[in-house]
């Protein structure tokens, strides 16, 4: 049962790899690509925005998590990060564009103090350096990396090991900054390799966000490739296919280069031995040695007690905690401002500059949305169907297959997320053309199923495999059947990771643009397609309404997962 179901994920993915690889041998496409006037400028822009946004995202996530770890604010992080993860990338780009544009809410606030009567002459969206695109990517990817870090640090084995290591480090005179830098980070960073690769690949190859808020002259290379792939000219299609392969190779090359540099730096372990422990190399001898050791021990116990009781570790620790809370609060504030701006703008028919409140409010945009809800219904049906199918595939696999086979599916899942979506979608499109699936509901479903299953398998495999087998042994001793055991014991005990994975899968499916646009072939319309199309027009209330529709269902899914995922014995 598990193998046929898993083919729904594996076969389209393998076919995508195969048909995408065929583009390597199209010499005409490569020849047209290398004479493209915007090739190198667009590629440079894509790689730089990807590197900068990924670097800033991981730095912000580490600063926030390290500053709030085991403080009184730590238990609040998962729910707040989950709410931010529910906001699709495209919705964030649209909301941020409305927030920072020359006539946006920020400019209106500044106009109160400067006396501006007309919007300032600044380029805040579609700027030539991609700063707005980098900002929107950082705002979206920081919560994702925080979620990865929190999931690592909340594991019982990690908490137990880190507590012992921290006690030993504090007794040697290290503060929390030194402990994080020299002890915790070297253990955590290897677990961030794949998430960082996903973040960098997405940032360097994103299409929908680049179309909404990215540069236009030159545009990022991914949007150049996307335009060629959607062109009716066969030569342009071939150039777009070659461009997708070239972009993937460039992203892979930069990723390998950065990984090599980080690995070379990590091999130089001298910096791990410097700092507070250096003075312990020269220890007093003679009659004062015993009293010195006793004093050092008492100082270590005092520091360890301070760290455990305060969670911050003295004045320096409190400064780090304040910095972390400042950064996290500003990220939360941006999400709230984006959401508030979209809500207000969706009702604003007349909103002259520099007024902070619309002059005329109306339900016209929402009435127009509800008069033709086909895009919303399609997105809901596809997201629901792909999430349900993915959870069934994954559970069937994990229940029937030995754990050693998980490596293959994990590798395929990581490849599906680590490779540019534009390349995989091109392979899907060519494979589905041969199978007559392009422009069909089945093709649209399978195109969404690949990323949904990949994300959900990575999220769910570890907690599902760690389920205590003694529960099954006890149920077998009581003559409990396998279906009854699953429905009455195992699934209720695993409802938190099951619901969390389902919420993530729903949100991933709901925000898909590239595969939906290409595979639907104009016969179906989803919310991301409509939202991207509307951003090129002048109907801002309608665009804001569609952006809010992109945010609402995933947010409700995360709220439901958090609520129903609680233990029945929870007091929270």
C-alpha positions in Angstrom: 0.0 0.0 0.0 2.8 2.4 0.9 4.9 2.0 -2.2 2.0 2.7 -4.7 1.0 5.8 -2.7 4.6 7.0 -2.5 4.8 6.8 -6.3 2.4 9.8 -6.4 5.3 11.8 -5.0 8.3 10.0 -6.3 7.3 9.5 -10.0 6.4 13.1 -10.8 9.6 14.2 -9.0 11.9 11.8 -10.8 10.2 12.7 -14.1 10.8 16.4 -13.4 14.5 15.7 -12.8 14.8 13.7 -16.0 13.0 16.2 -18.3 14.7 19.2 -16.7 18.1 17.5 -17.3 17.3 17.2 -21.0 17.6 20.9 -21.3 21.4 20.6 -20.8 21.7 19.2 -24.4 19.7 21.9 -26.2 22.6 23.8 -27.8 20.4 26.3 -29.4 19.0 27.4 -26.1 22.4 27.8 -24.6 23.6 29.8 -27.5 20.6 32.2 -27.2 21.1 32.4 -23.4 24.8 33.5 -23.5 24.0 36.4 -25.8 21.1 37.6 -23.6 22.0 41.2 -22.7 20.8 40.9 -19.1 22.3 37.5 -18.3 25.2 38.5 -16.1 23.6 41.5 -14.5 20.4 39.5 -13.7 22.4 36.5 -12.4 24.6 38.7 -10.2 21.5 40.4 -8.7 19.9 37.0 -8.0 22.9 35.6 -6.3 23.6 38.7 -4.2 20.1 39.1 -3.0 20.0 35.4 -2.2 23.2 35.5 -0.2 22.5 38.7 1.6 18.9 37.7 2.6 20.0 34.2 3.7 22.9 35.6 5.8 20.8 38.3 7.4 18.0 35.8 8.1 20.2 33.3 9.9 22.1 36.1 11.8 18.8 37.5 13.0 17.4 34.1 13.9 20.5 33.2 15.9 20.6 36.5 17.7 16.9 36.2 18.7 17.0 32.5 19.7 20.3 32.7 21.6 19.1 35.8 23.5 15.7 34.3 24.5 16.8 30.7 25.1 15.5 29.5 28.5 14.2 32.9 29.5 10.6 33.6 30.5 9.9 34.6 26.9 11.1 31.3 25.5 7.7 29.4 25.8 5.9 32.1 23.8 8.1 31.8 20.7 6.6 28.7 19.0 3.1 30.1 18.8 4.2 33.5 17.6 6.6 32.1 15.0 3.9 29.7 13.8 1.6 32.7 13.2 4.3 34.4 11.1 5.0 31.2 9.2 1.3 31.1 8.2 1.8 34.3 6.1 2.7 33.3 2.5 5.7 34.9 0.9 3.6 36.5 -1.8 1.2 38.1 0.7 4.2 39.5 2.7 5.7 41.0 -0.5 2.4 42.6 -1.5 1.8 44.0 2.0 5.4 45.3 2.4 5.2 47.0 -1.0 2.0 48.9 0.1 3.8 49.7 3.4 7.0 51.2 2.0 5.9 52.7 -1.4 6.2 56.5 -1.8 2.5 56.9 -1.0 2.5 54.1 1.6 1.7 54.1 5.3 5.3 54.8 6.4 5.6 57.8 4.1 2.3 59.1 5.4 3.5 58.8 9.0 6.7 60.7 8.1 4.6 63.4 6.3 3.0 64.3 9.6 6.4 65.7 10.8 7.9 66.9 7.5 4.8 68.6 6.0 4.9 66.7 2.7 1.9 67.2 0.6 2.9 64.9 -2.2 4.6 61.5 -2.1 8.4 61.7 -1.9 10.4 61.0 -5.0 12.1 57.8 -3.7 12.4 54.3 -5.1 11.3 52.0 -2.4 9.8 49.2 -4.4 11.4 47.7 -7.5 14.7 49.5 -6.5 17.7 48.6 -8.7 19.7 47.0 -5.9 16.9 44.6 -4.7 16.8 46.1 -1.2 13.1 45.8 -0.9 13.2 42.2 -2.1 15.9 41.4 0.4 13.9 43.0 3.2 10.8 41.0 2.4 12.8 37.8 2.2 14.5 38.4 5.5 11.2 39.1 7.2 9.8 35.8 5.9 12.8 33.6 6.3 13.8 34.7 9.8 10.8 33.1 11.4 11.4 29.9 9.4 14.9 29.6 10.7 13.8 30.4 14.2 11.3 27.6 14.0 14.1 25.2 13.0 16.3 26.4 15.8 13.4 26.2 18.4 12.5 22.7 17.3 16.2 21.6 17.7 16.6 23.3 21.1 13.3 21.9 22.5 14.3 18.3 22.0 14.7 16.6 25.3 18.1 15.1 24.5 19.5 18.4 23.3 18.2 20.2 26.4 19.8 17.6 28.6 23.2 17.7 26.8 23.3 21.5 26.7 22.5 21.8 30.4 25.5 19.7 31.3 27.7 21.4 28.8 26.6 24.8 30.1 27.3 23.8 33.7 30.8 22.8 32.8 31.5 25.9 30.8 30.2 28.2 33.5 32.5 26.6 36.0 35.4 27.5 33.7 34.4 31.1 33.7 32.4 31.4 30.4 29.4 33.6 30.1 26.4 32.8 27.8 27.8 34.7 24.8 31.0 32.5 25.0 29.0 29.4 25.6 26.8 30.0 22.5 29.7 30.9 20.3 32.1 28.1 21.4 29.8 25.2 22.5 26.2 25.5 21.3 26.7 26.9 17.7 29.2 24.3 16.5 26.7 21.7 17.4 23.6 23.5 16.0 25.0 24.8 12.7 25.5 21.4 11.0 21.7 20.9 11.5 21.1 24.2 9.7 22.8 23.2 6.5 19.8 22.0 4.6 17.4 24.7 5.9 20.0 27.3 4.9 20.3 25.7 1.4 16.6 25.9 1.0 16.5 29.5 2.1 19.3 30.5 -0.2 17.9 28.6 -3.2 14.5 30.1 -2.7 15.8 33.6 -2.3 18.0 33.4 -5.3 15.3 31.9 -7.6 12.1 33.3 -6.3 9.7 34.5 -9.0 6.4 35.7 -7.5 8.0 38.0 -4.8 10.5 39.3 -7.4 7.6 40.2 -9.8 5.8 42.1 -7.0 8.6 43.9 -5.2 11.9 43.1 -7.0 14.0 45.2 -9.4 13.0 45.6 -13.0 16.1 47.1 -14.7 17.8 44.7 -14.6 15.4 42.1 -13.2 16.5 39.1 -11.2 17.6 36.3 -13.4 14.7 34.0 -12.3 12.1 36.5 -13.7 14.0 36.6 -17.0 13.9 32.8 -17.2 10.3 32.8 -16.2 9.4 35.2 -19.0 11.2 33.0 -21.5 9.5 29.8 -20.3 6.1 31.4 -20.7 6.8 32.9 -24.1 5.1 31.4 -27.2 8.3 31.4 -29.2 10.1 28.0 -29.2 13.5 29.6 -29.2 12.7 31.7 -26.1 11.3 28.5 -24.4 14.7 26.8 -25.1 16.6 29.8 -23.8 14.4 29.8 -20.7 15.1 26.1 -20.1 18.8 26.6 -20.5 18.6 29.6 -18.2 16.8 27.5 -15.5 19.6 24.9 -15.7 22.3 27.6 -15.6 20.7 29.4 -12.7 20.5 26.1 -10.8 24.2 25.4 -11.5 25.2 28.9 -10.4 23.2 28.6 -7.1 24.7 25.2 -6.5 28.2 26.5 -7.2 27.8 29.4 -4.8 26.4 27.1 -2.1 29.3 24.7 -2.4 31.8 27.6 -2.3 30.2 29.2 0.8 30.0 25.7 2.4 33.7 25.1 1.7 34.7 28.5 3.2 32.7 27.8 6.3 34.1 24.3 6.6 37.7 25.7 6.2 37.0 28.3 9.0 35.5 25.6 11.2 38.6 23.5 10.9 40.6 26.3 12.5 39.6 25.4 16.0 42.0 27.7 17.8 39.3 30.3 18.4 37.4 27.8 20.3 40.2 27.6 22.9 40.6 31.3 23.4 38.7 33.5 25.9 37.9 32.9 29.5 39.6 29.5 29.7 43.0 30.8 28.7 43.9 31.9 32.2 43.2 28.4 33.5 46.2 27.1 31.7 48.5 28.7 34.2 47.3 27.5 37.6 48.8 28.6 41.0 51.0 26.0 42.7 52.2 25.7 46.3 50.3 26.6 49.4 47.7 28.8 47.6 46.7 26.2 45.0 44.0 24.6 47.2 42.4 27.9 48.1 42.5 29.0 44.5 40.7 25.9 43.3 38.1 26.3 46.0 37.5 30.0 45.0 37.2 29.0 41.3 34.7 26.3 42.2 32.6 28.7 44.3 32.7 31.3 41.5 31.6 28.7 39.0 28.7 27.5 41.2 27.7 31.2 41.7 27.7 31.9 37.9 25.9 28.7 37.2 23.2 29.5 39.7 22.9 33.0 38.3 22.5 31.7 34.8 19.9 29.2 35.8 17.8 31.5 38.0 17.8 34.5 35.7 18.1 32.8 32.4 20.1 35.7 31.1 23.4 35.6 33.0 24.1 39.0 34.5 24.3 42.5 32.9 25.8 41.3 29.6 23.2 38.5 29.4 20.4 41.0 30.0 21.8 43.2 27.2 21.7 40.2 24.8 18.2 39.4 25.9 17.1 43.0 25.4 18.6 43.0 21.9 16.9 39.7 21.1 13.5 41.0 22.3 14.0 44.2 20.4 14.7 42.3 17.1 11.9 39.9 17.6 9.4 42.6 18.5 10.3 44.5 15.4 9.8 41.5 13.2 6.4 41.0 14.9 5.6 44.7 14.4 6.3 44.5 10.7 3.9 41.5 10.4 1.2 43.5 12.2 1.8 46.6 10.2 1.7 44.7 6.9 -1.6 43.0 8.0 -3.1 46.3 9.2 -2.1 48.1 6.0 -3.7 45.3 3.8 -6.9 45.4 5.9 -7.3 49.1 5.7 -6.3 49.3 2.0 -8.9 46.6 1.1 -11.7 49.0 2.2 -10.1 52.2 0.9 -11.7 53.6 -2.2 -10.4 57.1 -1.8 -7.2 57.6 0.3 -5.4 60.9 -0.7 -1.9 61.5 0.4 -0.8 62.4 3.2 -3.9 61.4 5.1 -3.4 58.5 7.6 -7.0 57.4 7.3 -8.9 56.7 4.1 -11.4 59.4 3.1 -13.9 56.9 1.7 -14.4 53.3 2.8 -16.3 50.7 0.8 -16.9 46.9 0.6 -16.6 47.1 -3.2 -13.3 45.1 -3.4 -14.7 42.3 -1.1 -18.0 42.2 -2.9 -16.1 41.7 -6.2 -14.0 38.9 -4.6 -17.1 37.1 -3.4 -18.9 37.5 -6.7 -16.3 35.3 -8.3 -14.8 33.0 -5.7 -13.4 30.4 -8.1 -9.8 31.1 -7.4 -10.3 30.9 -3.6 -12.3 27.6 -4.0 -9.6 26.1 -6.3 -6.9 27.0 -3.8 -8.8 25.6 -0.9 -9.6 22.4 -2.7 -6.1 21.8 -4.0 -4.5 22.6 -0.6 -6.9 20.4 1.3 -6.6 17.5 -1.1 -2.8 17.6 -1.3 -2.4 17.9 2.5 -4.7 15.0 3.1 -3.0 12.9 0.4 0.4 13.8 1.7 -0.4 12.8 5.3 -1.8 9.5 4.1 1.3 8.8 1.9 3.7 9.6 4.8 1.8 7.6 7.4 1.5 4.6 5.1 5.2 4.8 4.4 6.3 5.2 8.0 4.0 2.4 9.2 5.0 -0.1 6.6 8.6 0.6 5.7 11.8 0.1 7.8 13.5 3.3 9.0 16.6 2.7 6.9 14.5 3.4 3.7 13.6 6.9 5.0 17.0 8.1 3.7 15.9 7.8 0.1 12.7 9.8 0.7 14.5 12.3 2.8 17.0 12.8 0.0 14.3 13.2 -2.6 12.4 15.6 -0.4 15.6 17.7 0.3 16.3 17.7 -3.5 12.7 18.9 -4.2 13.2 21.8 -1.8 16.9 22.5 -2.4 16.6 22.7 -6.2 15.1 25.9 -7.8 11.3 25.6 -8.2 11.5 27.0 -11.6 13.7 24.1 -12.8 11.5 21.4 -11.3 8.4 23.0 -12.6 9.9 23.1 -16.1 10.6 19.4 -15.9 7.1 18.7 -14.6 5.6 20.7 -17.4 7.4 18.7 -20.1 6.6 15.4 -18.4 2.9 16.4 -18.0 2.7 17.4 -21.6 3.6 13.9 -22.7 1.1 12.4 -20.2 -1.7 14.9 -21.2 -1.8 16.2 -17.7 -1.1 19.9 -18.5 -4.1 22.0 -17.9 -5.9 19.3 -16.0 -7.0 19.1 -12.3 -4.9 16.0 -11.9 -1.8 17.8 -13.1 -2.5 20.8 -10.9 -2.9 18.4 -7.9 0.3 16.5 -8.6 2.3 19.8 -9.1 1.2 20.9 -5.6 1.7 17.5 -4.1 5.5 17.4 -4.6 6.5 20.4 -2.4 3.7 19.6 0.1 4.9 16.0 0.6 8.5 17.0 0.7 8.0 19.6 3.5 5.6 17.3 5.5 7.9 14.3 5.3 10.9 16.3 6.6 8.8 17.7 9.4 7.0 14.5 10.4 9.5 11.7 9.9 11.6 12.3 13.0 8.8 12.7 15.6 6.9 9.8 14.1 9.9 7.5 14.2 10.7 8.4 17.7 7.3 7.1 19.0 8.0 4.7 21.9 7.5 1.1 20.6 6.5 -0.1 24.0 3.0 1.4 23.4 2.6 -1.0 20.5 3.9 -3.9 22.5 1.4 -3.2 25.4 -1.5 -2.9 22.9 -0.6 -6.1 21.3 -0.6 -7.8 24.7 -4.1 -6.6 25.1 -5.1 -8.0 21.7 -5.6 -4.6 20.2 -5.8 -4.5 16.4 -3.5 -2.3 14.4 -6.2 0.1 13.2 -7.6 0.5 16.7 -4.1 1.0 18.1 -3.5 3.8 15.5 -6.7 5.6 16.0 -7.1 5.3 19.7 -3.4 5.4 21.0 -0.8 6.4 18.4 -2.5 9.2 16.5 -3.8 10.9 19.6 -0.3 10.8 21.2 1.2 12.2 18.0 -1.6 14.7 17.2 0.7 17.7 17.8 3.3 16.8 15.1 0.6 15.4 12.8 -1.4 18.6 13.0 1.7 20.8 12.7 2.8 19.0 9.6 -0.7 19.3 8.1 -0.8 23.0 8.8 2.6 23.5 7.1 1.6 21.4 4.1 -1.6 23.4 3.7 0.3 26.7 3.9 2.9 25.4 1.4 0.2 24.4 -1.1 -1.8 27.5 -0.6 1.1 29.8 -1.6 2.4 27.9 -4.7 2.7 30.2 -7.7 5.2 28.9 -10.2 4.0 25.3 -10.6 0.3 26.4 -10.5 0.8 29.0 -13.2 2.7 26.7 -15.6 0.8 23.4 -15.1 -2.6 25.0 -15.0 -2.0 26.4 -18.5 -4.7 29.1 -18.1 -7.5 26.6 -17.4 -7.5 27.0 -13.7 -6.9 30.0 -11.5 -5.6 30.1 -7.9 -5.2 32.9 -5.4 -1.4 33.4 -6.0 -2.0 33.7 -9.8 -4.7 36.3 -9.3 -2.7 38.2 -6.7 0.4 38.4 -8.9 -1.7 39.5 -11.9 -3.4 42.2 -9.8 -0.1 43.7 -8.6 0.6 44.9 -12.1 -2.7 46.9 -12.2 -4.0 49.9 -10.4 -6.8 48.4 -8.3 -5.1 48.5 -4.9 -8.1 47.6 -2.8 -8.7 44.4 -4.8 -5.0 43.5 -4.6 -5.0 43.9 -0.9 -8.2 41.8 -0.5 -6.5 38.9 -2.5 -3.4 39.3 -0.4 -5.5 39.0 2.8 -7.2 35.9 1.4 -3.8 34.4 0.9 -3.0 35.0 4.6 -6.3 34.0 6.2 -6.7 30.2 5.5 -3.1 29.2 6.4 -3.3 31.3 9.6 -6.5 29.6 10.6 -4.8 26.2 9.8 -1.9 27.1 12.1 -4.2 28.3 14.9 -6.3 25.2 14.7 -3.2 23.0 14.8 -1.9 24.8 17.8 -5.3 24.6 19.6 -6.2 21.0 18.8 -2.6 19.8 19.1 -2.5 20.5 22.8 -2.5 17.5 25.2 -5.8 16.9 26.8 -3.9 17.1 30.1 -2.4 20.5 29.3 -3.1 23.3 31.7 -2.2 26.0 29.1 
